[in-house]
Amino acid sequence: MIIVPIKENETIDKALKKFKKKFEKTGVIKQLRARQAFEKPSVSRRTEIKKAVYRTQLQAQFQA
């Protein structure tokens, strides 16, 4: 359960913005989208490897 403390004279817009930020950090939406369609473990492993390769290439590019 997400609790957003609201200060005195704080607008609803600011409180809503804080709530949205906290909600996004929990990763609920990301998890929900991932569970909408089943992905085989081999496919998910392959995508993770591709992401790792991409990250290492970026790091090597900035270090050079």
C-alpha positions as CSV (number, residue, x, y, z in Angstrom):
1,M,0.0,0.0,0.0
2,I,1.4,3.4,-1.0
3,I,1.1,6.2,1.4
4,V,1.7,9.8,0.3
5,P,2.0,12.2,3.2
6,I,0.5,15.6,2.3
7,K,1.8,18.8,3.8
8,E,-0.4,21.7,4.7
9,N,-1.4,24.0,1.8
10,E,-0.1,21.4,-0.7
11,T,-2.0,21.1,-4.0
12,I,-3.7,17.9,-5.1
13,D,-1.5,18.0,-8.3
14,K,1.7,17.8,-6.3
15,A,0.3,14.9,-4.2
16,L,-0.8,13.1,-7.3
17,K,2.7,13.6,-8.8
18,K,4.3,12.1,-5.7
19,F,1.9,9.2,-5.8
20,K,2.6,8.5,-9.5
21,K,6.4,8.6,-8.9
22,K,6.1,6.1,-5.9
23,F,3.8,3.9,-7.9
24,E,6.2,3.8,-10.8
25,K,9.1,2.8,-8.5
26,T,7.2,-0.2,-7.3
27,G,7.3,-1.7,-10.8
28,V,3.6,-2.9,-10.7
29,I,2.8,-1.8,-14.3
30,K,6.0,-3.3,-15.7
31,Q,5.3,-6.6,-14.0
32,L,1.7,-6.5,-15.2
33,R,2.7,-6.0,-18.8
34,A,5.3,-8.8,-18.6
35,R,2.6,-11.2,-17.4
36,Q,0.1,-10.4,-20.1
37,A,1.8,-12.8,-22.5
38,F,3.8,-15.8,-21.7
39,E,7.4,-15.7,-22.8
40,K,9.5,-18.9,-23.0
41,P,12.5,-18.9,-20.6
42,S,14.9,-19.4,-23.6
43,V,13.5,-16.2,-25.2
44,S,13.8,-14.2,-22.0
45,R,17.3,-15.4,-21.5
46,R,18.2,-14.4,-25.1
47,T,16.8,-10.9,-24.6
48,E,18.8,-10.5,-21.3
49,I,22.0,-11.6,-23.0
50,K,21.3,-9.1,-25.8
51,K,20.8,-6.3,-23.3
52,A,24.0,-7.2,-21.5
53,V,26.0,-7.2,-24.7
54,Y,24.5,-3.8,-25.6
55,R,25.4,-2.4,-22.1
56,T,29.0,-3.7,-22.3
57,Q,29.4,-2.1,-25.8
58,L,28.2,1.2,-24.5
59,Q,30.6,1.0,-21.5
60,A,33.5,0.1,-23.8
61,Q,32.6,3.0,-26.1
62,F,32.6,5.6,-23.3
63,Q,35.9,4.2,-21.7
64,A,37.8,4.4,-25.0
